Amino acid sequence: YNYTSWQRLYRIQRYADADGITGVTLFDETSCGTAPNQICGCNNLFVDSQGGIYCSDSQNHRVVKIIPYTSTLIVIAGTTNGTSGYQLNELSYPSSIFVDKVGNLFVLDSGNYRILKFTPGSRNGTSLFSTSWYSWGSYMLVDDFGIIYYTTYNAVYRWVPGTTYPTMILSGVSFSRLRFDTYGNLYTIDYSKDGEND
């Protein structure tokens, strides 16, 4: 399946061959808000191995889990009233999110320049490391060993569990998405031309 979020329509669609070009609406709301049936647009969308759908509701400073076809959601990280903060149960403009095979949620908490880990059922995160030295993070990926890769404006960084700081592994151009193949090779997209933004 392919999933996409329409931020200005506050809608999440699923696209599969059987769905046709119109797709299937999994979540739909007409206005931005903090109610149990509202989001203010998904900065990032993640679908886990069990089909669970997670939305980084950045403007509301929270991460929510979508209940498909019901137009309801569950707040799993951040506040329920749309306020930001820096405590371990608060977020500030979360961007990329990732859920591993055992249900741990990783949040690139961009406004607080850090990456948090939330274990299943917990609303209090653990701060893994600070990204403040490396600019605003945009996209994150976690491998099976818990190693975190994330992109900034012009670099890709890697953080290994047990270390204090991430290390830069790629630089010089504008990176966006990250993906692994079945052999563990890392792929990324350079969305600039000759090192300059289009």
C-alpha positions in Angstrom: 0.0 0.0 0.0 0.9 3.6 -0.5 -0.2 6.2 2.1 -0.4 10.0 1.9 -1.6 12.8 4.0 -3.3 15.9 2.6 -2.3 18.5 5.1 -4.7 21.3 4.1 -7.6 18.9 3.8 -6.7 17.1 7.1 -7.1 13.8 5.3 -5.2 10.5 5.1 -5.5 8.3 2.0 -4.4 4.8 1.2 -3.6 3.8 -2.4 -3.5 0.2 -3.6 -4.1 -1.4 -7.0 -7.5 -2.5 -5.9 -8.4 1.0 -4.7 -7.9 2.7 -8.0 -6.7 6.2 -8.5 -9.1 7.7 -6.0 -7.7 5.7 -3.1 -9.5 4.9 0.2 -10.0 7.6 2.9 -8.8 6.3 6.3 -9.2 9.6 8.2 -11.0 12.8 7.2 -11.8 16.0 9.0 -12.7 19.5 7.8 -10.9 21.7 10.3 -7.7 22.0 12.3 -8.0 21.3 16.0 -7.0 19.3 19.1 -10.2 17.3 19.5 -10.1 13.5 19.4 -11.2 13.6 15.7 -8.9 16.5 14.6 -5.4 17.0 13.3 -3.6 20.0 11.9 -1.8 18.1 9.1 0.7 15.3 9.2 4.3 16.5 8.9 5.3 12.9 8.7 3.2 9.7 8.3 4.4 6.2 9.4 2.8 2.8 8.9 4.3 0.0 11.1 4.6 -3.7 10.4 1.2 -4.4 11.8 -0.5 -1.7 9.7 -0.7 0.8 12.5 -0.9 4.4 11.2 1.0 7.2 13.0 0.9 10.9 12.2 3.3 13.6 13.3 0.8 16.3 14.1 3.5 18.9 14.2 1.3 22.1 14.6 -0.4 20.4 17.6 3.0 19.3 19.0 2.1 15.7 19.3 2.1 12.3 17.6 -1.1 10.5 17.2 -2.2 7.0 16.1 -5.0 6.9 13.6 -7.9 4.5 13.9 -8.7 3.8 10.3 -12.3 4.5 9.0 -13.4 6.0 12.3 -12.1 9.6 12.1 -10.7 9.2 15.6 -7.2 9.1 16.9 -5.1 8.4 20.0 -2.4 10.8 21.3 0.6 8.6 22.0 3.3 11.4 22.5 3.0 15.1 23.4 0.2 17.0 24.9 -3.5 16.7 24.2 -4.2 20.5 24.2 -1.9 21.5 21.4 0.7 23.2 23.5 4.5 22.7 23.1 7.1 22.1 25.8 10.5 20.7 26.6 9.7 18.2 29.3 10.0 14.5 28.4 6.2 14.2 28.0 6.1 17.2 25.7 7.1 17.9 22.1 7.8 21.0 20.0 7.1 20.7 16.3 7.9 17.0 15.9 8.9 16.1 12.4 9.9 12.6 11.4 8.7 9.6 13.3 9.6 5.9 13.3 8.1 2.8 15.0 10.2 -0.3 15.4 9.2 -4.0 15.3 8.4 -4.1 19.1 6.4 -0.8 19.1 9.0 1.7 20.3 8.2 5.2 18.9 11.1 7.4 17.9 10.4 11.1 17.5 12.6 13.7 15.9 11.5 16.6 18.2 12.7 19.4 15.9 11.7 22.4 18.1 13.7 21.0 21.0 16.6 19.7 18.8 16.5 16.2 20.1 15.4 12.6 19.4 13.1 10.9 21.9 12.2 7.3 22.3 8.8 6.2 23.7 8.3 2.6 24.8 4.9 1.1 24.2 2.2 2.5 26.4 4.4 5.3 27.9 3.8 9.0 27.4 7.2 9.9 28.9 10.0 9.7 26.5 13.7 9.1 26.9 16.0 11.7 25.3 18.6 9.7 23.2 20.7 12.6 22.0 20.7 16.3 21.1 20.6 17.5 17.5 21.2 21.1 18.4 24.8 21.0 17.0 23.6 19.7 13.7 20.7 21.9 12.6 17.0 21.1 12.3 16.4 17.5 11.5 14.0 16.5 8.7 13.9 12.8 8.2 14.8 9.8 10.4 15.2 6.0 10.0 16.0 3.4 12.6 17.6 0.0 11.7 17.1 -3.4 13.4 20.1 -2.7 15.8 18.6 0.6 17.1 21.0 2.7 15.1 19.4 6.0 14.1 20.0 7.8 10.8 18.6 11.3 10.1 19.0 14.0 7.6 19.5 17.7 8.0 19.6 20.5 5.4 22.9 19.2 3.9 24.1 16.1 5.7 23.1 12.7 7.0 24.0 11.7 10.6 24.2 8.3 12.3 23.8 7.7 16.0 24.8 4.4 17.7 23.2 3.4 21.0 25.5 4.0 23.9 27.2 7.0 22.3 26.7 10.6 23.2 26.7 12.3 19.9 25.9 11.3 16.3 28.5 11.3 13.6 28.1 12.8 10.1 28.4 10.1 7.4 27.3 12.2 4.3 27.5 15.9 3.5 27.7 18.4 0.7 24.2 18.2 -0.9 20.6 18.4 0.2 19.3 15.0 1.5 15.7 14.1 2.1 14.4 10.5 2.4 16.3 7.5 3.6 15.8 3.8 2.9 17.5 0.5 3.4 17.5 -2.4 1.0 17.4 -6.1 2.0 21.2 -6.1 2.3 21.4 -3.2 4.6 22.6 -0.7 2.1 21.5 2.9 2.8 19.9 5.0 0.0 19.0 8.7 0.1 17.6 11.3 -2.2 19.6 14.4 -3.2 16.8 16.9 -4.0 19.3 19.6 -5.1 21.0 20.1 -8.4 24.8 20.3 -8.4 24.7 21.0 -4.7 22.3 23.9 -5.1 18.6 23.9 -4.3 16.3 24.1 -7.3 
